Amino acid sequence: MKDDPAARTATLRDIEARLRASFEAGLLGDAAAYRRFLDDLSGHLRGFLRWRLAQAPDDVEDILQETLLGIHNSRHTYRPGEPLTAWVYAIARYKLMDFYRHRARRDALNLPLAAAEDLFVRADNEPAQARHDIGLLLEQLPERHRLPIVHVKLRGLSVRETARLTGMSESAVKVGVHRGLKALALKIRSAT
């Protein structure tokens, strides 16, 4: 099947049709069809999860159960006639991402005590220092240059919002940003 793309596509189409038929029958109240759907889907999901959780094989069954529960609880959101596998895949992917987020938080909280020493090995104060330095440089600019830079470039306001806030015209705001940045660049160059 791996070597023949046409055969693989046909097999996938058959699986989709079989799963969808039993799922849709289950939605209409056929308990035996719904049970067949869950049993059949479990095998496919288990393979999907084992492949993606090769580093965490002990968690496959838990995530499988979470995924099946998510599918069951969300069955009312499925639109009959739509591809079932895409809908199932979205739920399985969400459960996997949820697992990875939870695992990352758990791993971060369970650092060995020796890792506490790493807390004080190096500090990264560069962003705070850069903000401080930019603040000092901005204070040296006239207000007509400083305010447009602060509002447009640092706070992310539009030119129109900055003009309304500062009482300047929109063209004055644009000119203030341009000339202010030019003046800042000169100050930085002269400081180095």
Residue, then its C-alpha position, 0 to 999 in steps of 0.5 A: m500500500k505504501d508503494d502504490p499511492a492509488a491503492r493507499t488513497a482508495t484504502l483511506r477513502d474506504i476507511e473514511a466511508r466506513l467510519r463516517a457511516s457508523f458514526e452517522a448511524g450512531l448520531l441517529g441513535d444506533a448504539a451498536a454502530y456508535r460502538r463499532f465507530l469508537d472501536d474502529l477509530s480507537g485503533h487508528l487514533r492509537g497508531f496516530l498517537r503512538w507515532r507522535l508520542a514516541q518519546a512518551p509511549d506511556d501517555v498514548e492510552d491517556i491521550l487516546q481516552e481524552t480524544l475519544l471523550g472529546i469526540h463524544n462530547s463534541r459529536h453535536t458539532y459534526r456536520p453530516g456529509e462532511p469529511l469525518t477524518a478532518w473533524v476527528y484529526a482537529i480534535a486529536r490535534y487539540k488534545l495532543m497540543d493540550f498534552y504538550r502544554h500541560r507537560a511543558r508546565r509540569d516539566a518546568l515546575n519539576l526542575p531538579l533542585a540543582a537547576a536552581e543554581d542556574l537562576f543566578v548564573r546569568a542575568d539578561n538585563e539588556p531589554a530593560q537597559a535598552r528601554h532605559d537608554i531609549g527613554l533617556l534619549l527620547e527625553q533629550l528630543p523636543e516634544r514635537h519629535r518625542l511625542p509622535i515617536v512615543h505614540v506611533k512607534l512605541r505605543g503602536l497608535s496610528v498617525r490619526e490617533t496620535a494627531r488627535l491625542t497630541g493636538m498636532s496635524e497628521s502631517a506634523v506627526k509624520v514629520g515629527v516621527h521622521r525627524g525624531l528618528k533621524a535625531l535619535a540616530l545621530k545621538i546614538r552614532s555620536a555616543t558610540 
